Amino acid sequence: QVLLVESGGGLVQAGGSLRLSCAASGSIVTIRGMHWFRQAPGSEREWVASISSGSSTNYADSVKGRFTISRDNAKNTVYLQMNSLKPEDTGAYYCAADLRTSVYAVTFNRHWGQGTQVTVSS
């Protein structure tokens, strides 16, 4: 069993900052990529940022230069530092992790958290 729990969401004014955390726990052997997605009301879920096991990062153009993804492999935790927030950043933020739960597993499966709400007021 694997559990991903996000925290750190909340209400912030435009221009403000928030730091999201996502901790993975359970029967985890290896975590490869860790990711953040978000979903605004009435919209599809969109990718925000990814970080590899070697800490290579990628960002959606809409957040590049404002958001920073990082991870602590010892804690199986991924973070998303969000600065200069805009109202269009409002939505539910979900973390995802590509991981193996067995040393015999060949493939990495993606597991999702339940989400944390971020609301940016203008």
Secondary structure, DSSP 4 states (H G I P E B T S, - for coil): -EEEEEE--EEEETT--EEEEEEEEES-SEEEEEEEEEE-TTS--EEEEEE-TT--EEE-TTTTTTEEEEEEGGGTEEEEEE-S--GGG-EEEEEEEEEESSTT--S-EEEE---EEEEEE-
